Amino acid sequence: MTSIIKYYEGIDSVAVIGNYLPRQCGIATFTTDLVEALSEEAPDINCWAVAINDKPEGYAYPEKVRFEINQNNLTDYSVASEFLNISQVDIVCVQHEFGLFGGPAGSHLLKLLGEIRMPVVTTLHTVLRDPAPEYREVMCKLSDLSDKLIVMSRKAFDFLKDIYSVPEEKIAFIHHGIPDTPFIDSSFNKDKFGVEGKRCCSHSDCFPPIRALKMCCGRFRPSPENTLMLPISSWEQHIRIF
């Protein structure tokens, strides 16, 4: 496949800020997949990561992680900005989710972004419809410090325009996507979990349990009684803002 990224002259390095595997977190999986996909798609571009740690000792990261930030240590964010500037990164790509960055409403991230000297592209994994004042303030400042905002739903696109007054031309809608994996008959995995013969609805528990249950039942009307709801992950367990 012909690389699309190679047509952007002047881009030699991209740094992605977010959680990173082996940390057990949905954003870590997303960031890792993104860095690996960019590296595969454009091997001539130096793509690496700045990892956010939720514990002082960090994790046993692969070589793609070149810098680590203790999420609650504001000084780390300033040191990270110095590292990015010295490394002469061409683009910084932020994976943003509330609860991943330290400070009120994740405001520590703003210090880092305010001190770097390269364009910032921020992927918003959550855009709140009815934000508390501190979350609205952080989102508006994050928008000001970003050259482009990426959302993964049309609803989030509209929220940014209508609620946060972000100019439409500053927002890009890109589908979330998943790694390309071979299809496996669902019966194989159903046997492993003892749910053969059942219809299964999976969800991430970023939704409150009762809301997820209603969504699940609604998809299988008029007969949801033979349906099981299986939570996929609990990576948002430390975030309770909905």
Secondary structure as the mmCIF struct_conf table of DSSP 4:
data_model
#
loop_
_struct_conf.conf_type_id
_struct_conf.id
_struct_conf.beg_label_comp_id
_struct_conf.beg_label_asym_id
_struct_conf.beg_label_seq_id
_struct_conf.end_label_comp_id
_struct_conf.end_label_asym_id
_struct_conf.end_label_seq_id
BEND BEND1 ILE A 4 ILE A 4
HELX_RH_3T_P HELX_RH_3T_P1 ILE A 5 TYR A 7
BEND BEND2 TYR A 8 TYR A 8
TURN_TY1_P TURN_TY1_P1 GLU A 9 GLY A 10
STRN STRN1 SER A 13 GLY A 18
TURN_TY1_P TURN_TY1_P2 LEU A 21 PRO A 22
BEND BEND3 ARG A 23 ARG A 23
HELX_RH_AL_P HELX_RH_AL_P1 GLY A 26 GLU A 41
TURN_TY1_P TURN_TY1_P3 PRO A 43 ASP A 44
BEND BEND4 ILE A 45 ILE A 45
STRN STRN2 ASN A 46 ASN A 53
BEND BEND5 ASP A 54 LYS A 55
TURN_TY1_P TURN_TY1_P4 PRO A 56 GLU A 57
TURN_TY1_P TURN_TY1_P5 GLU A 63 LYS A 64
STRN STRN3 VAL A 65 ASN A 70
TURN_TY1_P TURN_TY1_P6 GLN A 71 ASN A 72
HELX_RH_AL_P HELX_RH_AL_P2 LEU A 74 ILE A 86
TURN_TY1_P TURN_TY1_P7 SER A 87 GLN A 88
BEND BEND6 ASP A 90 ASP A 90
STRN STRN4 ILE A 91 HIS A 96
TURN_TY1_P TURN_TY1_P8 PHE A 98 GLY A 99
BEND BEND7 LEU A 100 PHE A 101
BEND BEND8 GLY A 103 GLY A 103
HELX_RH_3T_P HELX_RH_3T_P2 PRO A 104 GLY A 106
TURN_TY1_P TURN_TY1_P9 SER A 107 SER A 107
HELX_RH_AL_P HELX_RH_AL_P3 HIS A 108 GLU A 115
BEND BEND9 MET A 118 MET A 118
STRN STRN5 VAL A 120 LEU A 124
BEND BEND10 HIS A 125 HIS A 125
BEND BEND11 ARG A 129 ASP A 130
HELX_RH_AL_P HELX_RH_AL_P4 PRO A 133 LEU A 145
BEND BEND12 ASP A 147 ASP A 147
STRN STRN6 LYS A 148 VAL A 151
BEND BEND13 MET A 152 SER A 153
HELX_RH_AL_P HELX_RH_AL_P5 ARG A 154 ASP A 162
TURN_TY1_P TURN_TY1_P10 ILE A 163 ILE A 163
BEND BEND14 TYR A 164 TYR A 164
HELX_RH_3T_P HELX_RH_3T_P3 GLU A 168 LYS A 170
STRN STRN7 ILE A 171 PHE A 173
HELX_RH_AL_P HELX_RH_AL_P6 SER A 186 PHE A 193
TURN_TY1_P TURN_TY1_P11 GLY A 194 GLY A 194
TURN_TY1_P TURN_TY1_P12 GLU A 196 GLY A 197
BEND BEND15 LYS A 198 LYS A 198
STRN STRN8 ARG A 199 HIS A 203
TURN_TY1_P TURN_TY1_P13 ASP A 205 CYS A 206
BEND BEND16 PHE A 207 PHE A 207
HELX_RH_AL_P HELX_RH_AL_P7 PRO A 209 ARG A 219
TURN_TY1_P TURN_TY1_P14 PHE A 220 PRO A 222
HELX_RH_3T_P HELX_RH_3T_P4 PRO A 224 ASN A 226
STRN STRN9 THR A 227 PRO A 231
TURN_TY1_P TURN_TY1_P15 TRP A 235 HIS A 238
#
